[in-house]
Amino acid sequence: MSASARPGLLRDRDFGRLFAATALGQFGDRVVFLVLPVVAIAALDTDEFQVGLLAAMTSAGSLLVGLPAGAWVDRMRKRWVMIVTDLARALVLATVPVAWWADGLTFWWLCTVALLHGTLTVLFDVAYLSYLPHLVGRDNVVEGNAKLSAVRSVTSISGPAAAGPLIGIVGAPATLLTSSVGMALSGILATTIRKDEPKPPPSRKPDLQQEMREGLKFVLRHPILRAIALGDTVFNLFLAMYQAMLLVFLERETGLQPFGVGLIFSGMGCGALLGALLATTVVKRFGQGQVIWLASLVTCPLTALMPLARPGWSVWAAATGLVALSMGGVIRVVAQAGCQQALTPDGFLGRMNATTRFISWIGIPLGGLLGGTLGSALGATATLWAAAAGMTLSALPTLLSPLRTADRRRLAALDPPDLEAHVPDAKP
């Protein structure tokens, strides 16, 4: 049995509560991922460029607060950042069905909600990733990441599977209430975690710009962290292109109804779940360094099956490529997260996570806009071809880095490095 499938950390009360909160919050987030563009396409009758713009707005928050988020989170208790951002996201999402019922929902309202939700998600994710090593200890971060990836994968199945029928019954705008409730319950459950989290020591002389620069220097001067961030940037850019046109392709080129689209995304969730269950075993078998580049190189080319699909059985055959992409993506993310957390001191975890997220997420809004632009000019099918090729190339930065030949056991056991080697005069 794989390590992520055994109880292990789930016997720990506080980790179990984080696990349950993750399930509720991620269920809501997966519903948002599917339903928000469906609201734009089906309820507001938007064109391809507007769908791409909405995708860009969803991730633009990373560019707005990506770098300062790490410095802010490093100054605060991470659990309370998670609680506040969960509750705020629930409130923001609830405005969509309210506006729809009041006959006041517009495309620009939807873009505003996407921007606010994405900005709050940046703060949540930075705190979440930085909180895990404190909660479970550095020796258990690979297992912790694998188990949390497993529950995220389960919600990737259940969220779209539930959203498809709900859209048909109550409409896409009202379905977002499910997301709002899930995130509110997640925030409430996180308040029950009891393990003491020490207050971060104050900086000798608080300086937000200086702390942001330290985070950038730490990541960009480290050959492994830099390669991971660059590879993620390329992958995210082309993934955003792909996703921006995938719903358009499925609905307009293959004629799939919302229930069928939900099944496609649930299948991707099944792939992600399989990846989470296998991640610890695969990392132990091949090593973190090799897995980080090998997972993308093997699974990304299979996404080229989808633009070959036509109405009928070929859509479901092509969906196996998306299942493989999700499986490989989760295995890669688990390996990356453990590597990044092992290479970063406690006082820098927030800045490291925020900086790598900022760098890698630069590609997402650009990819959404590029996908919408190419979709309008060349069509959804040609855009999917280009994006599949780009995702495959995303393996190159890590393949050409020290990760290619890194010893598989040494990476897993690395201690955080001396900051002076990477960031002189850094503030821990």
C-alpha positions in Angstrom: 0.0 0.0 0.0 1.3 3.4 -0.9 2.3 5.7 2.0 -0.4 8.3 1.1 -3.0 5.5 1.4 -2.0 4.4 4.9 -3.4 6.3 8.0 -0.1 7.7 9.2 -0.5 11.4 9.9 -4.3 11.0 9.8 -4.0 9.6 13.4 -2.8 13.1 14.5 -5.8 15.1 15.6 -4.7 18.5 14.3 -3.5 17.1 10.9 -6.9 15.3 10.6 -8.7 18.6 11.1 -6.5 20.3 8.5 -7.2 17.3 6.2 -11.0 17.7 6.7 -10.8 21.5 6.2 -8.8 20.9 3.0 -11.5 18.6 1.7 -14.3 21.2 2.3 -12.3 24.1 0.9 -11.0 22.2 -2.1 -14.5 20.9 -3.0 -15.7 24.5 -3.1 -12.6 25.5 -5.2 -13.1 22.7 -7.7 -16.7 23.8 -8.2 -15.6 27.4 -8.8 -13.0 26.1 -11.4 -15.7 24.5 -13.5 -18.7 26.7 -12.8 -17.3 30.3 -13.2 -16.5 29.9 -16.9 -19.7 28.0 -17.4 -21.6 31.1 -16.0 -19.8 33.2 -18.5 -20.4 30.9 -21.5 -23.9 29.7 -20.8 -25.5 32.5 -18.7 -23.8 35.5 -20.2 -23.1 34.2 -23.7 -19.5 35.4 -23.8 -17.1 35.0 -26.7 -13.7 33.2 -26.8 -11.7 36.3 -25.9 -13.9 37.1 -22.9 -13.5 33.5 -21.6 -9.8 33.9 -21.9 -10.0 37.3 -20.1 -12.0 35.7 -17.3 -9.3 33.0 -16.9 -6.7 35.7 -16.8 -8.6 37.6 -14.0 -8.8 34.4 -12.0 -5.0 34.3 -11.7 -4.2 38.0 -11.9 -4.2 38.2 -8.1 -0.9 36.3 -8.0 0.7 39.2 -9.9 -0.9 41.8 -7.7 0.0 40.4 -4.3 2.3 37.5 -5.1 5.6 38.9 -3.8 4.3 40.9 -0.7 2.1 37.9 0.3 5.1 36.0 1.4 6.5 38.8 3.5 3.1 39.4 5.1 2.5 35.7 5.9 6.0 35.4 7.4 5.0 38.1 9.9 1.7 36.4 10.9 0.4 33.1 12.3 -0.3 31.1 9.2 -3.5 29.4 10.5 -5.3 32.6 11.1 -4.4 33.8 7.6 -6.0 30.6 6.2 -9.2 31.1 8.4 -9.7 34.8 7.4 -9.1 34.2 3.7 -11.4 31.1 3.6 -14.3 33.1 5.1 -13.6 36.1 2.8 -13.6 33.9 -0.3 -17.0 32.4 0.8 -18.5 35.9 1.0 -17.1 37.0 -2.4 -18.5 33.9 -4.2 -21.9 34.3 -2.6 -22.4 37.7 -4.5 -22.7 35.9 -7.8 -26.0 34.1 -7.2 -27.3 37.1 -5.3 -26.5 39.4 -8.3 -28.0 36.8 -10.7 -31.3 36.6 -8.7 -31.4 40.4 -8.7 -30.9 40.4 -12.5 -27.7 42.4 -12.0 -25.0 39.9 -12.9 -22.7 41.2 -15.7 -19.4 39.9 -17.2 -17.4 42.6 -15.4 -19.0 41.6 -12.1 -17.9 38.1 -12.8 -14.3 39.3 -13.6 -14.3 41.3 -10.3 -15.3 38.2 -8.3 -12.6 36.2 -10.2 -10.0 38.8 -9.3 -10.9 39.0 -5.6 -11.2 35.3 -5.2 -7.9 34.7 -6.9 -6.1 37.3 -4.7 -7.5 35.8 -1.5 -6.4 32.4 -2.8 -2.9 33.6 -3.2 -2.7 34.6 0.5 -4.4 31.3 1.5 -2.1 29.1 -0.5 1.1 30.8 0.8 0.0 30.4 4.4 -1.2 26.8 3.8 2.1 25.6 2.2 4.1 27.4 4.9 2.0 26.0 7.8 2.4 22.3 6.9 6.0 21.9 8.0 5.2 23.5 11.3 2.2 21.2 11.8 3.7 17.9 10.8 7.5 18.5 11.1 10.0 18.5 8.2 10.5 14.7 8.3 6.8 14.2 7.4 6.3 16.9 4.7 6.4 14.4 1.8 3.7 12.2 3.5 1.7 15.3 4.5 1.8 16.8 0.9 0.8 13.4 -0.5 -2.2 13.0 1.7 -3.4 16.6 1.2 -2.9 16.1 -2.6 -5.0 12.9 -2.3 -7.9 14.8 -0.7 -7.6 17.6 -3.3 -7.8 14.9 -6.0 -10.9 13.4 -4.5 -12.5 16.8 -4.5 -11.4 17.2 -8.2 -13.6 14.2 -8.8 -16.5 15.0 -6.6 -16.6 18.7 -7.3 -17.2 18.6 -11.1 -19.3 15.4 -10.7 -21.7 17.3 -8.3 -21.5 20.6 -10.2 -22.6 19.2 -13.6 -26.0 18.0 -12.4 -26.5 21.0 -10.2 -25.9 23.3 -13.1 -28.6 21.5 -15.0 -31.0 21.7 -12.0 -30.5 25.1 -10.5 -28.3 26.9 -13.0 -24.6 27.8 -13.0 -24.8 31.0 -10.8 -26.8 29.3 -8.0 -24.3 26.3 -8.1 -21.6 28.7 -6.8 -23.4 28.7 -3.4 -21.9 25.2 -3.0 -18.4 26.7 -3.2 -19.3 29.5 -0.8 -20.6 27.0 1.8 -17.6 24.7 1.4 -15.1 27.5 2.0 -17.0 28.9 5.0 -17.0 25.4 6.6 -13.3 25.0 5.9 -12.5 28.3 7.7 -14.6 27.3 10.7 -13.0 23.9 11.0 -9.5 25.4 10.8 -10.3 27.3 14.0 -10.4 23.9 15.9 -6.8 23.1 15.2 -5.1 23.3 18.6 -1.4 22.9 18.1 0.4 26.1 19.2 1.9 28.1 16.5 4.6 30.5 17.8 4.3 34.1 16.8 6.9 34.9 14.2 9.7 37.0 15.7 9.5 40.7 14.6 12.0 41.9 12.0 14.8 44.1 13.5 13.6 46.8 11.1 10.4 45.8 9.1 11.0 46.6 5.5 8.5 45.0 3.0 10.6 45.8 -0.1 13.7 44.4 1.5 11.9 41.2 2.5 10.5 40.8 -1.0 14.0 41.2 -2.5 15.3 38.6 -0.1 12.7 36.2 -1.2 13.5 36.8 -4.9 17.2 36.5 -4.3 16.8 33.3 -2.3 14.8 31.6 -5.1 16.7 33.0 -8.1 20.2 32.3 -6.7 19.3 28.7 -5.8 19.8 26.5 -8.9 17.2 24.0 -7.9 14.5 26.4 -6.7 15.1 28.6 -9.8 14.7 25.6 -12.2 11.5 24.5 -10.5 10.0 28.0 -10.7 11.0 28.5 -14.4 9.6 25.1 -15.4 6.3 25.9 -13.6 6.1 29.2 -15.3 6.3 27.6 -18.8 3.9 24.8 -17.8 1.3 27.2 -16.3 1.4 29.5 -19.3 0.5 26.8 -21.7 -1.8 25.0 -19.2 -3.8 28.3 -18.9 -4.0 28.5 -22.7 -5.2 24.9 -22.8 -7.8 25.4 -20.1 -9.1 28.6 -21.5 -10.2 26.9 -24.7 -10.9 23.4 -23.4 -14.4 24.3 -22.2 -15.1 26.2 -25.4 -13.9 23.1 -27.4 -15.9 20.6 -25.4 -19.1 22.6 -25.6 -18.9 24.0 -29.1 -16.8 21.5 -31.1 -17.9 18.3 -29.5 -21.4 19.3 -28.3 -20.9 18.0 -24.7 -23.6 19.1 -22.3 -22.7 20.3 -18.7 -23.1 16.8 -17.3 -20.6 15.4 -19.9 -18.1 18.3 -19.2 -18.4 17.5 -15.5 -17.5 13.8 -16.2 -14.4 14.9 -18.1 -13.2 17.0 -15.2 -14.1 14.2 -12.8 -12.0 11.9 -14.8 -9.1 14.4 -14.5 -9.7 14.3 -10.7 -9.4 10.5 -10.8 -6.0 10.9 -12.5 -5.0 13.4 -9.8 -6.2 11.0 -7.0 -4.2 8.1 -8.6 -1.2 10.5 -8.7 -1.5 11.4 -5.1 -1.8 7.7 -4.0 1.3 6.8 -6.0 3.3 10.0 -5.3 5.2 8.8 -2.2 6.0 5.4 -3.8 7.2 7.0 -7.1 9.3 9.6 -5.3 11.0 6.8 -3.2 11.5 4.7 -6.3 12.9 7.3 -8.7 13.9 10.2 -6.4 12.5 13.7 -6.1 14.9 15.2 -8.6 14.1 12.7 -11.4 10.3 12.7 -10.8 10.1 16.5 -11.0 11.1 16.5 -14.7 10.1 13.0 -15.7 6.4 13.4 -14.8 5.9 16.3 -17.2 8.0 14.7 -20.0 5.9 11.5 -19.9 2.4 12.9 -19.5 2.1 16.3 -21.2 2.4 15.0 -24.8 -0.8 13.0 -24.2 -2.9 16.2 -24.0 -2.6 16.4 -27.9 -5.2 13.7 -28.0 -8.0 16.2 -27.2 -7.8 18.4 -30.3 -8.1 15.2 -32.4 -11.5 14.4 -30.8 -14.8 14.6 -32.6 -18.4 14.2 -31.3 -18.9 10.7 -29.9 -16.6 8.1 -28.4 -13.3 9.8 -29.4 -14.0 12.6 -26.8 -13.8 10.0 -24.1 -10.7 8.3 -25.6 -9.0 11.7 -25.7 -10.0 12.4 -22.1 -7.5 9.7 -21.0 -4.7 12.2 -22.0 -6.2 14.7 -19.5 -6.3 11.9 -16.8 -2.6 11.2 -17.4 -1.8 15.0 -17.2 -3.5 15.2 -13.9 -1.8 12.1 -12.5 1.7 13.3 -13.6 1.0 16.9 -12.4 0.1 15.7 -8.8 3.2 13.5 -8.6 5.4 16.3 -9.8 3.8 18.8 -7.4 4.3 16.5 -4.4 7.9 15.9 -5.3 8.5 19.7 -5.8 6.8 20.7 -2.6 8.9 18.3 -0.5 12.0 19.5 -2.2 11.2 23.2 -1.8 10.3 22.8 1.8 13.4 20.8 2.6 15.6 23.5 1.0 14.1 26.4 2.8 14.5 27.6 6.5 11.4 28.2 8.6 11.7 31.9 8.6 11.8 32.0 4.8 9.0 29.5 4.0 6.4 32.2 3.4 8.7 34.2 1.1 9.9 31.2 -0.8 6.4 29.9 -1.4 5.1 33.4 -2.4 8.1 34.1 -4.7 7.9 30.7 -6.5 4.2 31.1 -6.8 4.6 34.7 -8.1 7.2 33.6 -10.7 5.4 30.5 -11.9 1.9 32.1 -11.9 3.1 35.0 -14.1 2.3 32.6 -17.0 -1.3 32.0 -16.0 -3.0 35.3 -16.8 -0.8 35.6 -19.8 -1.8 32.2 -20.9 -5.4 32.9 -20.4 -5.2 36.1 -22.5 -3.1 34.3 -25.1 -5.5 31.4 -25.3 -8.4 33.7 -25.8 -6.6 35.7 -28.5 -5.4 32.6 -30.4 -8.9 31.0 -29.9 -10.5 34.0 -31.5 -8.0 34.1 -34.4 -7.3 30.5 -35.1 -10.0 28.6 -33.2 -10.1 26.4 -30.1 -8.6 23.4 -31.8 -5.4 25.0 -33.0 -5.0 26.6 -29.6 -5.1 23.2 -27.9 -2.4 21.9 -30.2 -0.1 24.8 -29.4 -0.7 24.5 -25.7 0.0 20.7 -25.7 3.4 21.3 -27.3 4.2 24.1 -24.9 3.4 22.0 -21.8 5.7 19.3 -23.0 8.6 21.8 -23.3 8.1 22.8 -19.7 10.2 19.8 -18.6 13.3 21.4 -20.0 14.4 23.8 -17.2 14.4 21.0 -14.5 15.8 18.4 -17.0 18.8 20.7 -17.6 19.2 21.5 -13.9 21.1 19.7 -11.1 17.8 17.8 -10.5 18.6 15.5 -13.5 21.6 13.9 -11.7 20.7 14.7 -8.1 21.1 11.7 -5.7 17.6 10.5 -5.0 18.2 9.9 -1.3 20.2 13.0 -0.6 17.5 15.4 -1.9 14.9 13.9 0.5 17.2 14.4 3.5 18.5 17.9 2.8 18.6 20.3 5.7 17.7 24.0 5.1 20.8 25.8 3.8 22.7 28.7 5.4 20.9 31.8 4.3 24.2 33.7 4.0 25.1 31.5 1.0 22.2 32.8 -0.9 21.0 36.0 0.6 23.5 38.1 2.5 22.1 40.0 5.5 18.8 38.2 5.2 16.2 38.6 7.9 15.1 35.2 9.2 
